């Protein structure tokens, strides 16, 4: 299937998840993240969840990396250019909703994407080659293209990868790993 059709299907599948399913799926996802090798990891990029879209709650992931004294980084969107800039997420960082209700830092120190060791990537669905489908604006593909080659891109999702996304293009960046409930 093609991206647009898959995007529609998996938005609906996510919307149809029950609270109980979400809790169970998240427990499995969190456990896999807690088992990652984080030796030599200094900076982890995490997205801030959009509860209105039933995205995976990233607060437990944030708490885990904070407990390991690893720096957390979140993004701010440039809605005109469809690009992201990145900022340290400290415990005192003030967050404010942008016009799409996405929380973004307003008083934080900027970080270059070349400093990031692990990048957690939101997605609707991925395939067995670790290509992903997001919301369709290309923010993350532009971002990942500028990261250092040693950085690890990890998608987190409620659903097992499908066999293949038919219309992958040259701008799509594959993930190194996709974590989903086992």
C-alpha positions as CSV (number, residue, x, y, z in Angstrom):
1,X,0.0,0.0,0.0
2,X,1.0,3.6,-0.5
3,X,1.7,6.2,2.2
4,X,-1.6,8.2,2.0
5,X,-3.7,5.1,2.3
6,X,-1.6,3.7,5.1
7,X,-1.6,7.0,7.0
8,X,-5.5,7.0,6.9
9,X,-5.7,3.3,8.1
10,X,-3.2,3.7,10.9
11,X,-4.6,6.9,12.2
12,X,-7.9,5.1,12.5
13,X,-6.3,2.0,14.1
14,X,-4.6,4.2,16.7
15,X,-7.9,6.1,17.4
16,X,-9.7,2.8,17.9
17,X,-7.2,1.6,20.6
18,X,-8.8,1.2,24.0
19,X,-7.2,2.7,27.1
20,X,-6.4,-0.8,28.3
21,X,-4.7,-1.7,25.1
22,X,-2.6,1.5,25.2
23,X,-1.5,0.8,28.8
24,X,-0.5,-2.8,27.9
25,X,1.3,-1.7,24.7
26,X,3.2,1.1,26.4
27,X,4.4,-1.2,29.2
28,X,6.0,-3.5,26.5
29,X,7.5,-0.5,24.6
30,X,8.9,1.1,27.8
31,X,10.5,-2.2,28.9
32,X,12.3,-2.5,25.5
33,X,13.5,1.1,25.8
34,X,14.8,0.4,29.3
35,X,16.8,-2.5,28.0
36,X,18.6,-0.5,25.3
37,X,22.3,-0.2,25.5
38,X,22.9,3.4,26.5
39,X,26.6,3.1,27.0
40,X,28.3,6.4,25.8
41,X,24.9,8.0,25.2
42,X,24.9,11.7,26.3
43,X,22.0,13.3,24.4
44,X,18.6,11.7,23.6
45,X,16.1,13.4,21.4
46,X,12.4,12.6,22.4
47,X,9.2,13.9,21.0
48,X,6.5,15.3,23.3
49,X,3.3,13.3,23.0
50,X,0.2,14.5,21.4
51,X,-2.5,12.9,23.6
52,X,-5.3,14.0,21.2
53,X,-3.7,11.6,18.6
54,X,-3.2,8.9,21.2
55,X,0.6,9.0,20.7
56,X,2.7,6.9,23.0
57,X,3.2,8.7,26.3
58,X,6.9,9.7,26.3
59,X,6.9,11.1,29.9
60,X,8.1,7.7,31.4
61,X,10.9,7.6,28.8
62,X,11.9,11.2,29.7
63,X,11.9,10.2,33.4
64,X,14.0,7.1,32.7
65,X,16.7,9.0,30.8
66,X,16.7,11.7,33.4
67,X,17.3,9.1,36.1
68,X,20.3,7.9,34.1
69,X,21.6,11.6,33.9
70,X,21.3,11.7,30.1
71,X,20.5,15.0,28.5
72,X,17.1,15.2,26.9
73,X,16.4,17.2,23.8
74,X,13.0,18.3,22.2
75,X,12.2,20.2,19.1
76,X,10.5,23.4,18.0
77,X,8.8,23.4,14.6
78,X,9.3,26.0,11.9
79,X,5.9,25.6,10.3
80,X,6.9,27.6,7.2
81,X,9.9,25.5,6.2
82,X,8.8,22.2,7.8
83,X,12.1,22.0,9.8
84,X,12.9,21.4,13.4
85,X,15.3,23.2,15.8
86,X,16.4,21.4,18.9
87,X,16.6,22.4,22.6
88,X,17.6,20.8,25.9
89,X,14.7,19.8,28.0
90,X,15.6,20.6,31.6
91,X,13.2,20.1,34.5
92,X,12.6,23.9,34.5
93,X,12.1,24.3,30.8
94,X,8.9,26.1,30.0
95,X,6.8,24.5,27.3
96,X,4.1,26.3,25.3
97,X,1.7,25.0,22.7
98,X,2.2,26.1,19.1
99,X,-0.8,26.6,16.8
100,X,-1.1,22.9,16.3
101,X,-1.2,22.2,20.0
102,X,2.4,20.8,20.0
103,X,4.3,21.6,23.2
104,X,7.6,23.4,22.4
105,X,10.3,24.9,24.6
106,X,10.5,28.7,25.0
107,X,13.4,29.2,27.4
108,X,15.9,26.5,26.5
109,X,19.4,26.2,25.2
110,X,19.6,25.2,21.5
111,X,21.4,22.0,20.5
112,X,22.9,21.0,17.2
113,X,21.5,17.8,15.8
114,X,25.0,16.5,15.3
115,X,25.2,16.2,19.1
116,X,22.4,13.7,19.4
117,X,23.1,10.0,20.1
118,X,19.6,8.5,20.0
119,X,16.6,10.0,18.3
120,X,13.2,8.6,19.2
121,X,10.9,9.1,16.2
122,X,7.1,9.1,16.2
123,X,5.3,7.3,13.5
124,X,2.0,5.9,12.4
125,X,3.4,2.7,10.8
126,X,6.7,1.4,9.5
127,X,7.7,-1.4,7.2
128,X,10.1,-4.3,7.5
129,X,12.9,-2.2,6.0
130,X,12.3,0.4,8.8
131,X,10.9,3.1,6.6
132,X,8.2,5.0,8.4
133,X,5.0,7.0,7.8
134,X,4.5,10.0,9.9
135,X,2.0,12.8,9.5
136,X,3.2,13.7,6.0
137,X,5.1,17.0,6.3
138,X,8.6,15.6,6.2
139,X,9.9,17.3,9.4
140,X,11.6,14.2,10.7
141,X,13.2,13.1,7.4
142,X,14.8,16.6,7.1
143,X,15.9,16.4,10.7
144,X,17.4,12.9,10.5
145,X,19.3,13.7,7.3
146,X,21.3,16.2,9.3
147,X,22.3,13.9,12.2
148,X,25.7,12.4,12.7
149,X,26.1,9.0,11.1
150,X,26.6,7.3,14.4
151,X,23.2,8.5,15.8
152,X,20.6,5.8,16.3
153,X,17.1,6.4,15.0
154,X,14.5,4.5,16.9
155,X,10.8,4.5,16.0
156,X,8.2,3.7,18.6
157,X,4.8,2.6,17.6
158,X,1.8,0.6,18.7
159,X,1.7,-1.6,15.6
160,X,4.0,-4.3,14.2
161,X,5.7,-3.2,10.9
162,X,3.9,-4.1,7.7
163,X,5.7,-5.8,4.8
164,X,6.4,-2.8,2.6
165,X,5.5,0.8,2.0
166,X,5.2,1.0,-1.8
167,X,6.0,4.6,-2.4
168,X,9.2,5.2,-0.4
169,X,11.3,7.9,-2.0
170,X,14.9,9.2,-1.9
171,X,14.1,11.7,0.8
172,X,12.8,9.0,3.2
173,X,15.3,8.1,5.9
174,X,15.1,4.5,7.3
175,X,15.2,4.0,11.0
176,X,17.8,1.8,12.7
177,X,15.2,0.1,14.9
178,X,11.5,0.1,15.5
179,X,10.1,-0.7,18.9
180,X,6.5,-2.0,19.1
181,X,4.6,-4.2,21.6
182,X,5.9,-7.8,21.6
